[in-house]
Amino acid sequence: MDTSDPGHAVVIGAGMAGLLAARILAERHLEVRVIDRDDLVSEPQGAPRRGVPQGRHIHALLPRGRQILEELFPGLTRQLIDAGAPAGDLLGDARLHLSGHRFARTDANLTTVSVSRPYLEACVRDRVRELPNVTFGPPTDVLGLALTPDRERVRGVRVLRRADGSAEEVLPASLVIDAMGRGSRTPSWLREHGYGSPAEDRITSDLGYSTRHYRLPAEVLGGDWGTLQGPTPARPRGGVLARIEGDRWVVTLFGLLGDHPPTEPDGFTDFAASLTFGDIDEALRSGEPLDDPVAYRFPASTRRRYERLRHFPAGLLPIGDAVCGLNPIYGQGMTVAALQALALREQMRGSAPPEPRRWLREVARIVDAPWDMVVGGDLAIPQVEGPRTAKVRMLGAYVARLHAAAAHDPRLAVAFARVMALVDPPTVLLRPGVAGRVLRGRRATPVPGGEMPPASGHPHGRSEPDPHEEVHR
Ligand SMILES: Cc1cc2nc3c(=O)[nH]c(=O)nc-3n(C[C@H](O)[C@H](O)[C@H](O)COP(=O)(O)OP(=O)(O)OC[C@H]3O[C@@H](n4cnc5c(N)ncnc54)[C@H](O)[C@@H]3O)c2cc1C
């Protein structure tokens, strides 16, 4: 098939990566067919669905991701706000606690919108559905790739509809996007066709989530839209509380290294009370639970190194979690998928797909920074296994010191938040202007239960940061 002709594209997976890829391919005048196992028509819109079980848990949309979504779907931010999703600044209207320090409060000019994953996905899906050359198929399993006889390029996908009496068929396409998420079957399909499997990088953090929704009084968190507490080496657990659409709050608690929050209601609130800072615990005390907690296990961040394979079929493009599933406590996955969608736009030559090697290298380049952040964060916890090179140890110590200084220095807080939001690359944190402030900065002692062992005397080892105790030069 001559891929320079406008043709057909199949997107496997209607998660965020698949929807954004479909949006880009549609503007390149391809006939785009989006295939998913789930019923995307008759199932309730905006409700969690089976193919995306992580959708029941907090899904922070980082500011860079919001910017890209707004660029691809003008008016989306307004639509979400009109549906009741709060929008606000990452530092000015929310509370960020990292390495046991509460970041200085300041306007970082990093607007985000706090919305549930199912609702965000439903809004984006509706926009994609409106595109005249995009169609969504009925619930269908993609079983494998169909390749040309020389196995050099894709000519479609083998599918089986989820309906009685269905038979396997081939959907023809000159371009196939693998947006199947972390469970992507591309590695085994490549093996099947003699390409070999990609090497896989893996950092095992044995993370567990537990999530519950609440109705809370309006004055909770002093009007802020959310609070995040990251793990610390001494206490590798944390949580997020955020207001979302529908006048609800979502609480996701998490713990690494098998220290998983319970789903039993009392255990859930006890876990919240054990966190280093008291915001979530206090908020929940005045809250009305709307459902029972649900759990999610995330054993490891994994990164498939497709860019290192010697051969790769032309016309097959993996994207999103199919390439790299990042520890979700950093909230980067949807934004990484959005950055890759922009790269797809850059690399399409008319309606012809990018050259595979160029695509895979670019995807790897986009993943590098968030992967390094996740690996650095996970390896800051001594029990997490992984290669602690001199660079990793040095950067870990530097970032911990930056977090301490950011408790008092709004400029450092903003610099770090911009990197975390995937607006700036991590290298900006090493620039002299930032490094000088880190090295000269006031060195706050993390609150008890942060870096230090839990305080004795408190039932959960929690205490509020004491501004007098916090500072030592
Ligand atoms: C617990 C958890 C919390 C997270 N929190 C955040 C967060 O706060 N912020 C953030 O940005 N990201 C977060 N993420 C990551 C985020 O969910 C993903 O990065 C993002 O959704 C992009 O994923 P995707 O579209 O590549 O895959 P997915 O969203 O997983 O979608 C894959 C789709 O492919 C379909 N599919 C799979 N195989 C087949 C097949 N063979 N045939 C047909 N269909 C198939 C599935 O049904 C599904 O619809 C979190 C992830 C987890 C696990």
The ligand as a Tripos MOL2 file, in Angstrom:
@<TRIPOS>MOLECULE
LIG
   53    58     1     0     0
SMALL
NO_CHARGES

@<TRIPOS>ATOM
      1 C1         -3.7060    4.5920   39.1540 C.3       1 LIG1
      2 C2         -3.3250    5.5590   38.0570 C.ar      1 LIG1
      3 C3         -3.4640    6.9210   38.2710 C.ar      1 LIG1
      4 C4         -3.0860    7.8120   37.2700 C.ar      1 LIG1
      5 N1         -3.1350    9.1570   37.5400 N.ar      1 LIG1
      6 C5         -2.7830   10.0280   36.5730 C.ar      1 LIG1
      7 C6         -2.8370   11.4210   36.8180 C.ar      1 LIG1
      8 O1         -3.1070   11.8860   37.9180 O.2       1 LIG1
      9 N2         -2.5270   12.2630   35.7880 N.ar      1 LIG1
     10 C7         -2.1510   11.7850   34.5540 C.ar      1 LIG1
     11 O2         -1.8870   12.5880   33.6590 O.2       1 LIG1
     12 N3         -2.0700   10.4740   34.3160 N.ar      1 LIG1
     13 C8         -2.3720    9.5810   35.2730 C.ar      1 LIG1
     14 N4         -2.2900    8.2480   35.0280 N.ar      1 LIG1
     15 C9         -1.8290    7.8010   33.6940 C.3       1 LIG1
     16 C10        -2.9450    7.9230   32.6700 C.3       1 LIG1
     17 O3         -4.0440    7.1360   33.0240 O.3       1 LIG1
     18 C11        -2.4040    7.4980   31.3000 C.3       1 LIG1
     19 O4         -1.0880    7.9080   31.1360 O.3       1 LIG1
     20 C12        -3.1930    8.1370   30.1980 C.3       1 LIG1
     21 O5         -4.5250    7.7980   30.3270 O.3       1 LIG1
     22 C13        -2.7270    7.6990   28.8030 C.3       1 LIG1
     23 O6         -2.9940    6.3600   28.7010 O.3       1 LIG1
     24 P1         -3.3120    5.6530   27.3320 P.3       1 LIG1
     25 O7         -4.3530    6.3780   26.5820 O.co2     1 LIG1
     26 O8         -2.0020    5.4040   26.6990 O.co2     1 LIG1
     27 O9         -3.8830    4.2580   27.8500 O.3       1 LIG1
     28 P2         -5.2270    3.9670   28.6500 P.3       1 LIG1
     29 O10        -5.8120    5.1870   29.2010 O.co2     1 LIG1
     30 O11        -4.8980    2.8790   29.6070 O.co2     1 LIG1
     31 O12        -6.2180    3.4310   27.5230 O.3       1 LIG1
     32 C14        -5.9970    2.2310   26.8370 C.3       1 LIG1
     33 C15        -7.2520    1.8800   26.0550 C.3       1 LIG1
     34 O13        -6.9690    0.7970   25.1740 O.3       1 LIG1
     35 C16        -8.0390   -0.1380   25.1920 C.3       1 LIG1
     36 N5         -7.4620   -1.4300   24.7910 N.ar      1 LIG1
     37 C17        -6.3750   -2.0460   25.3350 C.ar      1 LIG1
     38 N6         -6.0920   -3.1700   24.6660 N.ar      1 LIG1
     39 C18        -6.9920   -3.2880   23.6800 C.ar      1 LIG1
     40 C19        -7.2140   -4.2620   22.6410 C.ar      1 LIG1
     41 N7         -6.4050   -5.3220   22.4680 N.pl3     1 LIG1
     42 N8         -8.2610   -4.0770   21.8140 N.ar      1 LIG1
     43 C20        -9.0730   -2.9890   21.9400 C.ar      1 LIG1
     44 N9         -8.8930   -2.0420   22.8800 N.ar      1 LIG1
     45 C21        -7.8780   -2.1730   23.7450 C.ar      1 LIG1
     46 C22        -8.5670   -0.0640   26.6090 C.3       1 LIG1
     47 O14        -9.9060   -0.4880   26.7020 O.3       1 LIG1
     48 C23        -8.4100    1.4420   26.9260 C.3       1 LIG1
     49 O15        -9.5470    2.1620   26.5480 O.3       1 LIG1
     50 C24        -2.6160    7.3350   36.0220 C.ar      1 LIG1
     51 C25        -2.4880    5.9630   35.8070 C.ar      1 LIG1
     52 C26        -2.8100    5.0810   36.8220 C.ar      1 LIG1
     53 C27        -2.6010    3.6070   36.5900 C.3       1 LIG1
@<TRIPOS>BOND
     1     1     2 1
     2     2     3 ar
     3     2    52 ar
     4     3     4 ar
     5     4     5 ar
     6     4    50 ar
     7     5     6 ar
     8     6     7 ar
     9     6    13 1
    10     7     8 2
    11     7     9 ar
    12     9    10 ar
    13    10    11 2
    14    10    12 ar
    15    12    13 ar
    16    13    14 ar
    17    14    15 1
    18    14    50 ar
    19    15    16 1
    20    16    17 1
    21    16    18 1
    22    18    19 1
    23    18    20 1
    24    20    21 1
    25    20    22 1
    26    22    23 1
    27    23    24 1
    28    24    25 2
    29    24    26 1
    30    24    27 1
    31    27    28 1
    32    28    29 2
    33    28    30 1
    34    28    31 1
    35    31    32 1
    36    32    33 1
    37    33    34 1
    38    33    48 1
    39    34    35 1
    40    35    36 1
    41    35    46 1
    42    36    37 ar
    43    36    45 ar
    44    37    38 ar
    45    38    39 ar
    46    39    40 ar
    47    39    45 ar
    48    40    41 1
    49    40    42 ar
    50    42    43 ar
    51    43    44 ar
    52    44    45 ar
    53    46    47 1
    54    46    48 1
    55    48    49 1
    56    50    51 ar
    57    51    52 ar
    58    52    53 1
@<TRIPOS>SUBSTRUCTURE
     1 LIG1         1 GROUP 0 **** ****
